[in-house]
Amino acid sequence: MVWEAFGSVIVGLAIALAATRRLPGRFPARTLTLATGPAAALLGAFLAHSILGPGHFFQTLLAAACLGAAMLSLLIRPAHRLSPLRSGV
């Protein structure tokens, strides 16, 4: 369980670092992104370990990577700002 947690934090941090390098202007703050990745991956590992049970190391890391990427995708801002709707049009 400890190695799954440590591995999921490393996977989440790697995903967050890759996201901030690939799309630097699309995330609100680098520190928020670097904190969200490992936290979401740790949550994903906890859920996978609770569902699958012990002995499924790679499946747990895969679930951690998927949930970490999904949570990071919620932080992405749109590339172009949308103009506000005009009243009376």
PyMOL Python script that loads the backbone (N, CA, C, O; Angstrom):
from pymol import cmd

cmd.read_pdbstr("""\
ATOM      1  N   MET A   1       0.828  -1.197   0.000  1.00  0.00           N
ATOM      2  CA  MET A   1       0.000   0.000   0.000  1.00  0.00           C
ATOM      3  C   MET A   1       0.867   1.254   0.000  1.00  0.00           C
ATOM      4  O   MET A   1       0.529   2.236  -0.661  1.00  0.00           O
ATOM      5  N   VAL A   2       1.962   1.236   0.719  1.00  0.00           N
ATOM      6  CA  VAL A   2       2.838   2.409   0.780  1.00  0.00           C
ATOM      7  C   VAL A   2       3.469   2.669  -0.574  1.00  0.00           C
ATOM      8  O   VAL A   2       3.582   3.821  -0.992  1.00  0.00           O
ATOM      9  N   TRP A   3       3.882   1.613  -1.268  1.00  0.00           N
ATOM     10  CA  TRP A   3       4.506   1.787  -2.580  1.00  0.00           C
ATOM     11  C   TRP A   3       3.486   2.238  -3.618  1.00  0.00           C
ATOM     12  O   TRP A   3       3.824   2.983  -4.538  1.00  0.00           O
ATOM     13  N   GLU A   4       2.265   1.801  -3.480  1.00  0.00           N
ATOM     14  CA  GLU A   4       1.219   2.281  -4.385  1.00  0.00           C
ATOM     15  C   GLU A   4       0.980   3.767  -4.177  1.00  0.00           C
ATOM     16  O   GLU A   4       0.830   4.512  -5.145  1.00  0.00           O
ATOM     17  N   ALA A   5       0.943   4.200  -2.934  1.00  0.00           N
ATOM     18  CA  ALA A   5       0.742   5.622  -2.640  1.00  0.00           C
ATOM     19  C   ALA A   5       1.913   6.454  -3.146  1.00  0.00           C
ATOM     20  O   ALA A   5       1.715   7.498  -3.768  1.00  0.00           O
ATOM     21  N   PHE A   6       3.121   5.999  -2.882  1.00  0.00           N
ATOM     22  CA  PHE A   6       4.303   6.729  -3.336  1.00  0.00           C
ATOM     23  C   PHE A   6       4.361   6.769  -4.864  1.00  0.00           C
ATOM     24  O   PHE A   6       4.658   7.813  -5.445  1.00  0.00           O
ATOM     25  N   GLY A   7       4.082   5.657  -5.507  1.00  0.00           N
ATOM     26  CA  GLY A   7       4.086   5.607  -6.961  1.00  0.00           C
ATOM     27  C   GLY A   7       3.013   6.489  -7.573  1.00  0.00           C
ATOM     28  O   GLY A   7       3.243   7.123  -8.603  1.00  0.00           O
ATOM     29  N   SER A   8       1.847   6.535  -6.952  1.00  0.00           N
ATOM     30  CA  SER A   8       0.776   7.368  -7.494  1.00  0.00           C
ATOM     31  C   SER A   8       1.092   8.850  -7.346  1.00  0.00           C
ATOM     32  O   SER A   8       0.743   9.645  -8.219  1.00  0.00           O
ATOM     33  N   VAL A   9       1.742   9.231  -6.263  1.00  0.00           N
ATOM     34  CA  VAL A   9       2.153  10.629  -6.095  1.00  0.00           C
ATOM     35  C   VAL A   9       3.189  11.006  -7.148  1.00  0.00           C
ATOM     36  O   VAL A   9       3.137  12.101  -7.707  1.00  0.00           O
ATOM     37  N   ILE A  10       4.120  10.114  -7.418  1.00  0.00           N
ATOM     38  CA  ILE A  10       5.132  10.371  -8.447  1.00  0.00           C
ATOM     39  C   ILE A  10       4.476  10.474  -9.830  1.00  0.00           C
ATOM     40  O   ILE A  10       4.824  11.352 -10.619  1.00  0.00           O
ATOM     41  N   VAL A  11       3.537   9.584 -10.117  1.00  0.00           N
ATOM     42  CA  VAL A  11       2.824   9.629 -11.401  1.00  0.00           C
ATOM     43  C   VAL A  11       2.025  10.929 -11.521  1.00  0.00           C
ATOM     44  O   VAL A  11       2.037  11.566 -12.574  1.00  0.00           O
ATOM     45  N   GLY A  12       1.343  11.320 -10.467  1.00  0.00           N
ATOM     46  CA  GLY A  12       0.569  12.560 -10.489  1.00  0.00           C
ATOM     47  C   GLY A  12       1.443  13.791 -10.655  1.00  0.00           C
ATOM     48  O   GLY A  12       1.072  14.733 -11.356  1.00  0.00           O
ATOM     49  N   LEU A  13       2.605  13.785 -10.012  1.00  0.00           N
ATOM     50  CA  LEU A  13       3.528  14.909 -10.160  1.00  0.00           C
ATOM     51  C   LEU A  13       4.095  14.962 -11.573  1.00  0.00           C
ATOM     52  O   LEU A  13       4.271  16.046 -12.130  1.00  0.00           O
ATOM     53  N   ALA A  14       4.380  13.813 -12.152  1.00  0.00           N
ATOM     54  CA  ALA A  14       4.887  13.774 -13.525  1.00  0.00           C
ATOM     55  C   ALA A  14       3.840  14.281 -14.511  1.00  0.00           C
ATOM     56  O   ALA A  14       4.175  15.004 -15.449  1.00  0.00           O
ATOM     57  N   ILE A  15       2.588  13.912 -14.310  1.00  0.00           N
ATOM     58  CA  ILE A  15       1.516  14.388 -15.184  1.00  0.00           C
ATOM     59  C   ILE A  15       1.341  15.898 -15.037  1.00  0.00           C
ATOM     60  O   ILE A  15       1.153  16.603 -16.028  1.00  0.00           O
ATOM     61  N   ALA A  16       1.401  16.389 -13.808  1.00  0.00           N
ATOM     62  CA  ALA A  16       1.247  17.829 -13.577  1.00  0.00           C
ATOM     63  C   ALA A  16       2.417  18.610 -14.179  1.00  0.00           C
ATOM     64  O   ALA A  16       2.212  19.672 -14.767  1.00  0.00           O
ATOM     65  N   LEU A  17       3.625  18.101 -14.040  1.00  0.00           N
ATOM     66  CA  LEU A  17       4.776  18.771 -14.648  1.00  0.00           C
ATOM     67  C   LEU A  17       4.686  18.779 -16.165  1.00  0.00           C
ATOM     68  O   LEU A  17       4.992  19.785 -16.806  1.00  0.00           O
ATOM     69  N   ALA A  18       4.269  17.669 -16.734  1.00  0.00           N
ATOM     70  CA  ALA A  18       4.107  17.607 -18.189  1.00  0.00           C
ATOM     71  C   ALA A  18       3.014  18.569 -18.651  1.00  0.00           C
ATOM     72  O   ALA A  18       3.148  19.201 -19.699  1.00  0.00           O
ATOM     73  N   ALA A  19       1.955  18.680 -17.893  1.00  0.00           N
ATOM     74  CA  ALA A  19       0.862  19.579 -18.275  1.00  0.00           C
ATOM     75  C   ALA A  19       1.302  21.035 -18.219  1.00  0.00           C
ATOM     76  O   ALA A  19       0.960  21.817 -19.106  1.00  0.00           O
ATOM     77  N   THR A  20       2.059  21.412 -17.184  1.00  0.00           N
ATOM     78  CA  THR A  20       2.496  22.798 -17.093  1.00  0.00           C
ATOM     79  C   THR A  20       3.555  23.128 -18.132  1.00  0.00           C
ATOM     80  O   THR A  20       3.658  24.279 -18.557  1.00  0.00           O
ATOM     81  N   ARG A  21       4.336  22.156 -18.547  1.00  0.00           N
ATOM     82  CA  ARG A  21       5.319  22.407 -19.603  1.00  0.00           C
ATOM     83  C   ARG A  21       4.652  22.470 -20.972  1.00  0.00           C
ATOM     84  O   ARG A  21       5.040  23.283 -21.810  1.00  0.00           O
ATOM     85  N   ARG A  22       3.674  21.639 -21.204  1.00  0.00           N
ATOM     86  CA  ARG A  22       3.023  21.562 -22.513  1.00  0.00           C
ATOM     87  C   ARG A  22       2.072  22.734 -22.740  1.00  0.00           C
ATOM     88  O   ARG A  22       2.021  23.289 -23.838  1.00  0.00           O
ATOM     89  N   LEU A  23       1.323  23.110 -21.714  1.00  0.00           N
ATOM     90  CA  LEU A  23       0.341  24.191 -21.810  1.00  0.00           C
ATOM     91  C   LEU A  23       0.573  25.214 -20.696  1.00  0.00           C
ATOM     92  O   LEU A  23      -0.232  25.289 -19.768  1.00  0.00           O
ATOM     93  N   PRO A  24       1.644  26.000 -20.761  1.00  0.00           N
ATOM     94  CA  PRO A  24       1.979  26.864 -19.629  1.00  0.00           C
ATOM     95  C   PRO A  24       0.977  27.987 -19.364  1.00  0.00           C
ATOM     96  O   PRO A  24       0.774  28.353 -18.206  1.00  0.00           O
ATOM     97  N   GLY A  25       0.350  28.540 -20.389  1.00  0.00           N
ATOM     98  CA  GLY A  25      -0.561  29.653 -20.182  1.00  0.00           C
ATOM     99  C   GLY A  25      -1.992  29.262 -19.925  1.00  0.00           C
ATOM    100  O   GLY A  25      -2.833  30.130 -19.690  1.00  0.00           O
ATOM    101  N   ARG A  26      -2.291  27.993 -19.961  1.00  0.00           N
ATOM    102  CA  ARG A  26      -3.685  27.553 -19.859  1.00  0.00           C
ATOM    103  C   ARG A  26      -4.101  27.174 -18.429  1.00  0.00           C
ATOM    104  O   ARG A  26      -5.286  26.960 -18.171  1.00  0.00           O
ATOM    105  N   PHE A  27      -3.144  27.090 -17.505  1.00  0.00           N
ATOM    106  CA  PHE A  27      -3.472  26.732 -16.122  1.00  0.00           C
ATOM    107  C   PHE A  27      -3.461  27.979 -15.253  1.00  0.00           C
ATOM    108  O   PHE A  27      -2.667  28.888 -15.498  1.00  0.00           O
ATOM    109  N   PRO A  28      -4.329  28.047 -14.237  1.00  0.00           N
ATOM    110  CA  PRO A  28      -4.429  29.263 -13.429  1.00  0.00           C
ATOM    111  C   PRO A  28      -3.162  29.587 -12.643  1.00  0.00           C
ATOM    112  O   PRO A  28      -2.743  30.745 -12.617  1.00  0.00           O
ATOM    113  N   ALA A  29      -2.555  28.621 -12.016  1.00  0.00           N
ATOM    114  CA  ALA A  29      -1.327  28.839 -11.250  1.00  0.00           C
ATOM    115  C   ALA A  29      -0.523  27.544 -11.262  1.00  0.00           C
ATOM    116  O   ALA A  29      -1.081  26.450 -11.173  1.00  0.00           O
ATOM    117  N   ARG A  30       0.780  27.683 -11.373  1.00  0.00           N
ATOM    118  CA  ARG A  30       1.640  26.507 -11.435  1.00  0.00           C
ATOM    119  C   ARG A  30       1.595  25.714 -10.121  1.00  0.00           C
ATOM    120  O   ARG A  30       1.581  24.483 -10.138  1.00  0.00           O
ATOM    121  N   THR A  31       1.572  26.415  -8.995  1.00  0.00           N
ATOM    122  CA  THR A  31       1.547  25.714  -7.704  1.00  0.00           C
ATOM    123  C   THR A  31       0.243  24.947  -7.515  1.00  0.00           C
ATOM    124  O   THR A  31       0.242  23.849  -6.958  1.00  0.00           O
ATOM    125  N   LEU A  32      -0.868  25.523  -7.978  1.00  0.00           N
ATOM    126  CA  LEU A  32      -2.145  24.814  -7.888  1.00  0.00           C
ATOM    127  C   LEU A  32      -2.127  23.559  -8.743  1.00  0.00           C
ATOM    128  O   LEU A  32      -2.624  22.511  -8.331  1.00  0.00           O
ATOM    129  N   THR A  33      -1.558  23.666  -9.923  1.00  0.00           N
ATOM    130  CA  THR A  33      -1.471  22.511 -10.820  1.00  0.00           C
ATOM    131  C   THR A  33      -0.569  21.438 -10.232  1.00  0.00           C
ATOM    132  O   THR A  33      -0.903  20.253 -10.271  1.00  0.00           O
ATOM    133  N   LEU A  34       0.572  21.846  -9.686  1.00  0.00           N
ATOM    134  CA  LEU A  34       1.507  20.868  -9.119  1.00  0.00           C
ATOM    135  C   LEU A  34       0.983  20.248  -7.827  1.00  0.00           C
ATOM    136  O   LEU A  34       1.459  19.188  -7.420  1.00  0.00           O
ATOM    137  N   ALA A  35       0.029  20.877  -7.186  1.00  0.00           N
ATOM    138  CA  ALA A  35      -0.579  20.284  -5.995  1.00  0.00           C
ATOM    139  C   ALA A  35      -1.769  19.390  -6.352  1.00  0.00           C
ATOM    140  O   ALA A  35      -2.019  18.380  -5.693  1.00  0.00           O
ATOM    141  N   THR A  36      -2.500  19.774  -7.405  1.00  0.00           N
ATOM    142  CA  THR A  36      -3.683  19.019  -7.794  1.00  0.00           C
ATOM    143  C   THR A  36      -3.323  17.662  -8.384  1.00  0.00           C
ATOM    144  O   THR A  36      -3.999  16.671  -8.110  1.00  0.00           O
ATOM    145  N   GLY A  37      -2.261  17.605  -9.193  1.00  0.00           N
ATOM    146  CA  GLY A  37      -1.874  16.352  -9.837  1.00  0.00           C
ATOM    147  C   GLY A  37      -1.605  15.218  -8.858  1.00  0.00           C
ATOM    148  O   GLY A  37      -2.237  14.167  -8.957  1.00  0.00           O
ATOM    149  N   PRO A  38      -0.679  15.402  -7.911  1.00  0.00           N
ATOM    150  CA  PRO A  38      -0.429  14.321  -6.947  1.00  0.00           C
ATOM    151  C   PRO A  38      -1.610  14.022  -6.034  1.00  0.00           C
ATOM    152  O   PRO A  38      -1.841  12.865  -5.684  1.00  0.00           O
ATOM    153  N   ALA A  39      -2.361  15.053  -5.644  1.00  0.00           N
ATOM    154  CA  ALA A  39      -3.511  14.809  -4.764  1.00  0.00           C
ATOM    155  C   ALA A  39      -4.584  13.991  -5.479  1.00  0.00           C
ATOM    156  O   ALA A  39      -5.161  13.072  -4.898  1.00  0.00           O
ATOM    157  N   ALA A  40      -4.846  14.326  -6.732  1.00  0.00           N
ATOM    158  CA  ALA A  40      -5.849  13.573  -7.494  1.00  0.00           C
ATOM    159  C   ALA A  40      -5.373  12.157  -7.777  1.00  0.00           C
ATOM    160  O   ALA A  40      -6.164  11.215  -7.735  1.00  0.00           O
ATOM    161  N   ALA A  41      -4.093  12.000  -8.063  1.00  0.00           N
ATOM    162  CA  ALA A  41      -3.558  10.662  -8.308  1.00  0.00           C
ATOM    163  C   ALA A  41      -3.609   9.811  -7.034  1.00  0.00           C
ATOM    164  O   ALA A  41      -3.873   8.611  -7.093  1.00  0.00           O
ATOM    165  N   LEU A  42      -3.360  10.426  -5.916  1.00  0.00           N
ATOM    166  CA  LEU A  42      -3.449   9.692  -4.649  1.00  0.00           C
ATOM    167  C   LEU A  42      -4.887   9.269  -4.372  1.00  0.00           C
ATOM    168  O   LEU A  42      -5.126   8.167  -3.878  1.00  0.00           O
ATOM    169  N   LEU A  43      -5.835  10.130  -4.685  1.00  0.00           N
ATOM    170  CA  LEU A  43      -7.245   9.767  -4.543  1.00  0.00           C
ATOM    171  C   LEU A  43      -7.609   8.624  -5.492  1.00  0.00           C
ATOM    172  O   LEU A  43      -8.333   7.703  -5.113  1.00  0.00           O
ATOM    173  N   GLY A  44      -7.106   8.687  -6.720  1.00  0.00           N
ATOM    174  CA  GLY A  44      -7.359   7.612  -7.674  1.00  0.00           C
ATOM    175  C   GLY A  44      -6.773   6.285  -7.219  1.00  0.00           C
ATOM    176  O   GLY A  44      -7.394   5.235  -7.385  1.00  0.00           O
ATOM    177  N   ALA A  45      -5.568   6.335  -6.641  1.00  0.00           N
ATOM    178  CA  ALA A  45      -4.953   5.109  -6.128  1.00  0.00           C
ATOM    179  C   ALA A  45      -5.744   4.554  -4.946  1.00  0.00           C
ATOM    180  O   ALA A  45      -5.910   3.342  -4.815  1.00  0.00           O
ATOM    181  N   PHE A  46      -6.226   5.442  -4.095  1.00  0.00           N
ATOM    182  CA  PHE A  46      -7.032   4.990  -2.953  1.00  0.00           C
ATOM    183  C   PHE A  46      -8.320   4.315  -3.420  1.00  0.00           C
ATOM    184  O   PHE A  46      -8.702   3.262  -2.909  1.00  0.00           O
ATOM    185  N   LEU A  47      -8.983   4.934  -4.397  1.00  0.00           N
ATOM    186  CA  LEU A  47     -10.217   4.329  -4.910  1.00  0.00           C
ATOM    187  C   LEU A  47      -9.951   2.992  -5.590  1.00  0.00           C
ATOM    188  O   LEU A  47     -10.689   2.028  -5.384  1.00  0.00           O
ATOM    189  N   ALA A  48      -8.902   2.933  -6.396  1.00  0.00           N
ATOM    190  CA  ALA A  48      -8.583   1.674  -7.085  1.00  0.00           C
ATOM    191  C   ALA A  48      -8.191   0.586  -6.092  1.00  0.00           C
ATOM    192  O   ALA A  48      -8.582  -0.571  -6.245  1.00  0.00           O
ATOM    193  N   HIS A  49      -7.420   0.958  -5.078  1.00  0.00           N
ATOM    194  CA  HIS A  49      -7.024  -0.037  -4.078  1.00  0.00           C
ATOM    195  C   HIS A  49      -8.238  -0.518  -3.275  1.00  0.00           C
ATOM    196  O   HIS A  49      -8.319  -1.689  -2.905  1.00  0.00           O
ATOM    197  N   SER A  50      -9.175   0.391  -3.012  1.00  0.00           N
ATOM    198  CA  SER A  50     -10.380   0.001  -2.283  1.00  0.00           C
ATOM    199  C   SER A  50     -11.271  -0.931  -3.108  1.00  0.00           C
ATOM    200  O   SER A  50     -11.886  -1.852  -2.571  1.00  0.00           O
ATOM    201  N   ILE A  51     -11.333  -0.682  -4.405  1.00  0.00           N
ATOM    202  CA  ILE A  51     -12.188  -1.495  -5.269  1.00  0.00           C
ATOM    203  C   ILE A  51     -11.531  -2.826  -5.618  1.00  0.00           C
ATOM    204  O   ILE A  51     -12.157  -3.880  -5.510  1.00  0.00           O
ATOM    205  N   LEU A  52     -10.255  -2.775  -6.040  1.00  0.00           N
ATOM    206  CA  LEU A  52      -9.572  -3.981  -6.524  1.00  0.00           C
ATOM    207  C   LEU A  52      -8.974  -4.830  -5.412  1.00  0.00           C
ATOM    208  O   LEU A  52      -8.881  -6.051  -5.538  1.00  0.00           O
ATOM    209  N   GLY A  53      -8.570  -4.184  -4.325  1.00  0.00           N
ATOM    210  CA  GLY A  53      -7.915  -4.903  -3.246  1.00  0.00           C
ATOM    211  C   GLY A  53      -6.404  -4.911  -3.451  1.00  0.00           C
ATOM    212  O   GLY A  53      -5.905  -4.360  -4.432  1.00  0.00           O
ATOM    213  N   PRO A  54      -5.686  -5.526  -2.538  1.00  0.00           N
ATOM    214  CA  PRO A  54      -4.226  -5.551  -2.662  1.00  0.00           C
ATOM    215  C   PRO A  54      -3.768  -6.479  -3.790  1.00  0.00           C
ATOM    216  O   PRO A  54      -4.480  -7.400  -4.190  1.00  0.00           O
ATOM    217  N   GLY A  55      -2.569  -6.211  -4.284  1.00  0.00           N
ATOM    218  CA  GLY A  55      -1.987  -7.073  -5.296  1.00  0.00           C
ATOM    219  C   GLY A  55      -2.208  -6.623  -6.727  1.00  0.00           C
ATOM    220  O   GLY A  55      -1.880  -7.359  -7.657  1.00  0.00           O
ATOM    221  N   HIS A  56      -2.751  -5.442  -6.925  1.00  0.00           N
ATOM    222  CA  HIS A  56      -2.997  -4.925  -8.270  1.00  0.00           C
ATOM    223  C   HIS A  56      -2.242  -3.608  -8.434  1.00  0.00           C
ATOM    224  O   HIS A  56      -2.850  -2.548  -8.578  1.00  0.00           O
ATOM    225  N   PHE A  57      -0.918  -3.685  -8.410  1.00  0.00           N
ATOM    226  CA  PHE A  57      -0.079  -2.495  -8.393  1.00  0.00           C
ATOM    227  C   PHE A  57      -0.225  -1.678  -9.675  1.00  0.00           C
ATOM    228  O   PHE A  57      -0.456  -0.471  -9.606  1.00  0.00           O
ATOM    229  N   PHE A  58      -0.097  -2.302 -10.829  1.00  0.00           N
ATOM    230  CA  PHE A  58      -0.117  -1.560 -12.089  1.00  0.00           C
ATOM    231  C   PHE A  58      -1.505  -1.027 -12.418  1.00  0.00           C
ATOM    232  O   PHE A  58      -1.625   0.060 -12.984  1.00  0.00           O
ATOM    233  N   GLN A  59      -2.531  -1.749 -12.082  1.00  0.00           N
ATOM    234  CA  GLN A  59      -3.884  -1.261 -12.295  1.00  0.00           C
ATOM    235  C   GLN A  59      -4.168  -0.057 -11.391  1.00  0.00           C
ATOM    236  O   GLN A  59      -4.865   0.877 -11.787  1.00  0.00           O
ATOM    237  N   THR A  60      -3.628  -0.092 -10.190  1.00  0.00           N
ATOM    238  CA  THR A  60      -3.789   1.027  -9.273  1.00  0.00           C
ATOM    239  C   THR A  60      -3.084   2.264  -9.805  1.00  0.00           C
ATOM    240  O   THR A  60      -3.628   3.365  -9.727  1.00  0.00           O
ATOM    241  N   LEU A  61      -1.875   2.098 -10.348  1.00  0.00           N
ATOM    242  CA  LEU A  61      -1.156   3.236 -10.920  1.00  0.00           C
ATOM    243  C   LEU A  61      -1.859   3.765 -12.168  1.00  0.00           C
ATOM    244  O   LEU A  61      -1.857   4.971 -12.415  1.00  0.00           O
ATOM    245  N   LEU A  62      -2.452   2.885 -12.944  1.00  0.00           N
ATOM    246  CA  LEU A  62      -3.197   3.321 -14.116  1.00  0.00           C
ATOM    247  C   LEU A  62      -4.419   4.139 -13.706  1.00  0.00           C
ATOM    248  O   LEU A  62      -4.708   5.168 -14.317  1.00  0.00           O
ATOM    249  N   ALA A  63      -5.125   3.697 -12.695  1.00  0.00           N
ATOM    250  CA  ALA A  63      -6.281   4.450 -12.201  1.00  0.00           C
ATOM    251  C   ALA A  63      -5.841   5.790 -11.616  1.00  0.00           C
ATOM    252  O   ALA A  63      -6.538   6.793 -11.770  1.00  0.00           O
ATOM    253  N   ALA A  64      -4.690   5.811 -10.946  1.00  0.00           N
ATOM    254  CA  ALA A  64      -4.168   7.053 -10.399  1.00  0.00           C
ATOM    255  C   ALA A  64      -3.830   8.031 -11.518  1.00  0.00           C
ATOM    256  O   ALA A  64      -4.116   9.223 -11.407  1.00  0.00           O
ATOM    257  N   ALA A  65      -3.227   7.538 -12.586  1.00  0.00           N
ATOM    258  CA  ALA A  65      -2.876   8.401 -13.716  1.00  0.00           C
ATOM    259  C   ALA A  65      -4.129   8.936 -14.397  1.00  0.00           C
ATOM    260  O   ALA A  65      -4.176  10.104 -14.783  1.00  0.00           O
ATOM    261  N   CYS A  66      -5.130   8.100 -14.546  1.00  0.00           N
ATOM    262  CA  CYS A  66      -6.371   8.529 -15.203  1.00  0.00           C
ATOM    263  C   CYS A  66      -7.096   9.597 -14.384  1.00  0.00           C
ATOM    264  O   CYS A  66      -7.535  10.606 -14.936  1.00  0.00           O
ATOM    265  N   LEU A  67      -7.223   9.388 -13.096  1.00  0.00           N
ATOM    266  CA  LEU A  67      -7.923  10.373 -12.276  1.00  0.00           C
ATOM    267  C   LEU A  67      -7.097  11.651 -12.148  1.00  0.00           C
ATOM    268  O   LEU A  67      -7.661  12.744 -12.111  1.00  0.00           O
ATOM    269  N   GLY A  68      -5.771  11.532 -12.080  1.00  0.00           N
ATOM    270  CA  GLY A  68      -4.928  12.721 -12.034  1.00  0.00           C
ATOM    271  C   GLY A  68      -5.065  13.555 -13.291  1.00  0.00           C
ATOM    272  O   GLY A  68      -5.167  14.779 -13.212  1.00  0.00           O
ATOM    273  N   ALA A  69      -5.070  12.919 -14.439  1.00  0.00           N
ATOM    274  CA  ALA A  69      -5.239  13.647 -15.702  1.00  0.00           C
ATOM    275  C   ALA A  69      -6.634  14.251 -15.813  1.00  0.00           C
ATOM    276  O   ALA A  69      -6.793  15.363 -16.318  1.00  0.00           O
ATOM    277  N   ALA A  70      -7.631  13.531 -15.350  1.00  0.00           N
ATOM    278  CA  ALA A  70      -9.000  14.047 -15.412  1.00  0.00           C
ATOM    279  C   ALA A  70      -9.168  15.274 -14.519  1.00  0.00           C
ATOM    280  O   ALA A  70      -9.812  16.243 -14.920  1.00  0.00           O
ATOM    281  N   MET A  71      -8.609  15.245 -13.341  1.00  0.00           N
ATOM    282  CA  MET A  71      -8.718  16.396 -12.444  1.00  0.00           C
ATOM    283  C   MET A  71      -7.920  17.586 -12.961  1.00  0.00           C
ATOM    284  O   MET A  71      -8.346  18.730 -12.803  1.00  0.00           O
ATOM    285  N   LEU A  72      -6.775  17.331 -13.575  1.00  0.00           N
ATOM    286  CA  LEU A  72      -6.006  18.430 -14.150  1.00  0.00           C
ATOM    287  C   LEU A  72      -6.729  19.044 -15.341  1.00  0.00           C
ATOM    288  O   LEU A  72      -6.610  20.245 -15.584  1.00  0.00           O
ATOM    289  N   SER A  73      -7.465  18.247 -16.074  1.00  0.00           N
ATOM    290  CA  SER A  73      -8.191  18.786 -17.220  1.00  0.00           C
ATOM    291  C   SER A  73      -9.288  19.752 -16.779  1.00  0.00           C
ATOM    292  O   SER A  73      -9.707  20.604 -17.562  1.00  0.00           O
ATOM    293  N   LEU A  74      -9.755  19.634 -15.545  1.00  0.00           N
ATOM    294  CA  LEU A  74     -10.762  20.563 -15.042  1.00  0.00           C
ATOM    295  C   LEU A  74     -10.188  21.945 -14.754  1.00  0.00           C
ATOM    296  O   LEU A  74     -10.936  22.918 -14.659  1.00  0.00           O
ATOM    297  N   LEU A  75      -8.865  22.042 -14.613  1.00  0.00           N
ATOM    298  CA  LEU A  75      -8.232  23.326 -14.327  1.00  0.00           C
ATOM    299  C   LEU A  75      -7.918  24.138 -15.577  1.00  0.00           C
ATOM    300  O   LEU A  75      -7.641  25.333 -15.474  1.00  0.00           O
ATOM    301  N   ILE A  76      -7.955  23.524 -16.741  1.00  0.00           N
ATOM    302  CA  ILE A  76      -7.538  24.205 -17.967  1.00  0.00           C
ATOM    303  C   ILE A  76      -8.513  25.319 -18.313  1.00  0.00           C
ATOM    304  O   ILE A  76      -9.729  25.127 -18.316  1.00  0.00           O
ATOM    305  N   ARG A  77      -7.955  26.484 -18.605  1.00  0.00           N
ATOM    306  CA  ARG A  77      -8.741  27.625 -19.060  1.00  0.00           C
ATOM    307  C   ARG A  77      -8.897  27.564 -20.574  1.00  0.00           C
ATOM    308  O   ARG A  77      -8.069  26.953 -21.249  1.00  0.00           O
ATOM    309  N   PRO A  78      -9.931  28.176 -21.118  1.00  0.00           N
ATOM    310  CA  PRO A  78     -10.058  28.217 -22.574  1.00  0.00           C
ATOM    311  C   PRO A  78      -8.922  29.031 -23.194  1.00  0.00           C
ATOM    312  O   PRO A  78      -8.361  29.925 -22.559  1.00  0.00           O
ATOM    313  N   ALA A  79      -8.595  28.706 -24.442  1.00  0.00           N
ATOM    314  CA  ALA A  79      -7.490  29.383 -25.116  1.00  0.00           C
ATOM    315  C   ALA A  79      -7.835  30.843 -25.406  1.00  0.00           C
ATOM    316  O   ALA A  79      -6.982  31.718 -25.255  1.00  0.00           O
ATOM    317  N   HIS A  80      -9.041  31.110 -25.811  1.00  0.00           N
ATOM    318  CA  HIS A  80      -9.469  32.468 -26.128  1.00  0.00           C
ATOM    319  C   HIS A  80     -10.630  32.839 -25.229  1.00  0.00           C
ATOM    320  O   HIS A  80     -11.537  32.044 -24.980  1.00  0.00           O
ATOM    321  N   ARG A  81     -10.574  34.044 -24.762  1.00  0.00           N
ATOM    322  CA  ARG A  81     -11.666  34.517 -23.923  1.00  0.00           C
ATOM    323  C   ARG A  81     -12.913  34.738 -24.768  1.00  0.00           C
ATOM    324  O   ARG A  81     -12.838  35.289 -25.866  1.00  0.00           O
ATOM    325  N   LEU A  82     -14.027  34.318 -24.264  1.00  0.00           N
ATOM    326  CA  LEU A  82     -15.291  34.529 -24.955  1.00  0.00           C
ATOM    327  C   LEU A  82     -15.828  35.905 -24.590  1.00  0.00           C
ATOM    328  O   LEU A  82     -15.709  36.336 -23.443  1.00  0.00           O
ATOM    329  N   SER A  83     -16.404  36.578 -25.536  1.00  0.00           N
ATOM    330  CA  SER A  83     -16.975  37.892 -25.242  1.00  0.00           C
ATOM    331  C   SER A  83     -18.270  37.700 -24.459  1.00  0.00           C
ATOM    332  O   SER A  83     -19.020  36.757 -24.714  1.00  0.00           O
ATOM    333  N   PRO A  84     -18.530  38.587 -23.512  1.00  0.00           N
ATOM    334  CA  PRO A  84     -19.755  38.442 -22.725  1.00  0.00           C
ATOM    335  C   PRO A  84     -20.979  38.699 -23.605  1.00  0.00           C
ATOM    336  O   PRO A  84     -20.923  39.429 -24.595  1.00  0.00           O
ATOM    337  N   LEU A  85     -22.055  38.085 -23.216  1.00  0.00           N
ATOM    338  CA  LEU A  85     -23.295  38.261 -23.970  1.00  0.00           C
ATOM    339  C   LEU A  85     -23.805  39.690 -23.789  1.00  0.00           C
ATOM    340  O   LEU A  85     -23.821  40.231 -22.684  1.00  0.00           O
ATOM    341  N   ARG A  86     -24.208  40.261 -24.873  1.00  0.00           N
ATOM    342  CA  ARG A  86     -24.733  41.627 -24.812  1.00  0.00           C
ATOM    343  C   ARG A  86     -26.229  41.567 -24.534  1.00  0.00           C
ATOM    344  O   ARG A  86     -26.954  40.758 -25.112  1.00  0.00           O
ATOM    345  N   SER A  87     -26.670  42.428 -23.649  1.00  0.00           N
ATOM    346  CA  SER A  87     -28.094  42.457 -23.361  1.00  0.00           C
ATOM    347  C   SER A  87     -28.794  43.309 -24.412  1.00  0.00           C
ATOM    348  O   SER A  87     -28.262  44.333 -24.841  1.00  0.00           O
ATOM    349  N   GLY A  88     -29.929  42.907 -24.808  1.00  0.00           N
ATOM    350  CA  GLY A  88     -30.698  43.645 -25.779  1.00  0.00           C
ATOM    351  C   GLY A  88     -30.398  43.260 -27.220  1.00  0.00           C
ATOM    352  O   GLY A  88     -30.873  43.928 -28.139  1.00  0.00           O
ATOM    353  N   VAL A  89     -29.627  42.204 -27.443  1.00  0.00           N
ATOM    354  CA  VAL A  89     -29.324  41.786 -28.817  1.00  0.00           C
ATOM    355  C   VAL A  89     -30.280  40.692 -29.223  1.00  0.00           C
ATOM    356  O   VAL A  89     -30.204  40.191 -30.345  1.00  0.00           O
TER     357      VAL A  89
END
""", "prot")
cmd.dss("prot")
cmd.show_as("cartoon", "prot")
cmd.util.cbc("prot")
cmd.orient("prot")
